[in-house]
Amino acid sequence: MTDPLFDVSKEIVLITGVSGQLGAEYAGAMLARRATVVGLDLAQSARSQSLADAGGVAYRFIAADVTDAASLRSALAQVQSVFGPPTVLINNAAIDSPPSAPPEENGPFEDYPESSWDKVMNVNLKGVYLCCQIFGAAMAKANKGSIINVSSIYGLVSPDQSLYEYRRKRGEIFYKPVAYSASKSGILNLTRYLAVYWAKKNVRVNSLTIAGVFNQQEPAFLDSYCHRIPVGRMAAADEYNGSVLFLASEASRYMTGHNLVVDGGWTVI
Ligand SMILES: NC(=O)c1ccc[n+]([C@@H]2O[C@H](COP(=O)([O-])OP(=O)(O)OC[C@H]3O[C@@H](n4cnc5c(N)ncnc54)[C@H](O)[C@@H]3O)[C@@H](O)[C@H]2O)c1
């Protein structure tokens, strides 16, 4: 029997970045609890395709670019015509410079390219603003909604550059770049702004700040990271599902404008 506090079986859940590692996790967790899920991403991945196979009529994938208002409006129209207004929005899509990015991307701040700043800000911050504007407006009109904006420990505190010392020691020039952090910080106050703005419309807006997820990272990185984090390990990909369920459901109905930090203790020291 479902605990009514955490019941999401009547929710229409939109998840951006559903083709990625965590978006697919959130979608699977919601589908397992009988929510209707609409996954948005630039393209399907094998993982989001498998959700479609397993989710049946309760799951739909829509190709959409979070930086393109027209594509988001078209996605909203499709969702509304098939399922009705969305009731939960998980703003999960984001980009970061991969560790293998060209040297100027991961080089000193003094040389960080303006074009990289624009690209990251466009997806990670403007994309969240557009999704909130377009999908959140539909929620406000329907007087019901919960928006979950996914941030990062690197949006709450600075990246610890000493973590990457092992790369510099082996002759690489590597600093965790600035734009990802700045974009994830921006999300925190966009959340607070909208929480107040929509407070009387029964649309709750919260952030979820998470730490690094294990994804076959190289051993030298894992050593460095796990030494720094109090719990001594990276998160498993399913370890944020409970927080997403909490924020999406009635269990958190008096919570808005909050930043829920689930980080293995990273930000407490
Ligand atoms: N994985 C981690 O260790 C970690 C740590 C902290 C925070 N986060 C945050 O969690 C979220 C998910 O991370 P992830 O590891 O699953 O990332 P991921 O790279 O696996 O997935 C991100 C998804 O976003 C999609 N995307 C990128 N640009 C888009 C656009 N313009 N329009 C639509 N979709 C777009 C990508 O195609 C991809 O499928 C992100 O917000 C990330 O910043 C992740």
The ligand as an ORCA input file, in Angstrom:
! r2SCAN-3c Opt
* xyz 0 1
  N      26.264     13.290    -11.644
  C      26.817     14.007    -10.657
  O      27.834     13.635    -10.078
  C      26.162     15.308    -10.248
  C      26.651     15.997     -9.125
  C      26.053     17.179     -8.752
  C      24.994     17.688     -9.488
  N      24.551     17.011    -10.578
  C      23.444     17.575    -11.340
  O      22.464     16.573    -11.578
  C      21.868     16.788    -12.855
  C      21.961     15.528    -13.697
  O      23.307     15.140    -13.810
  P      23.745     13.863    -14.644
  O      25.017     13.404    -14.053
  O      22.621     12.923    -14.791
  O      24.105     14.528    -16.047
  P      24.123     13.848    -17.481
  O      25.147     14.583    -18.266
  O      24.218     12.363    -17.386
  O      22.663     14.216    -18.035
  C      22.304     15.534    -18.372
  C      21.268     15.451    -19.468
  O      20.890     16.791    -19.823
  C      20.698     16.814    -21.231
  N      20.813     18.167    -21.767
  C      21.941     18.900    -21.931
  N      21.661     20.054    -22.569
  C      20.305     20.044    -22.782
  C      19.426     20.949    -23.421
  N      19.862     22.109    -23.949
  N      18.122     20.636    -23.478
  C      17.668     19.447    -22.968
  N      18.459     18.552    -22.362
  C      19.771     18.849    -22.292
  C      21.796     15.919    -21.787
  O      21.483     15.496    -23.102
  C      21.822     14.800    -20.762
  O      21.002     13.713    -21.144
  C      22.556     18.002    -13.445
  O      21.799     19.153    -13.155
  C      23.879     18.036    -12.718
  O      24.435     19.325    -12.678
  C      25.114     15.836    -10.985
*
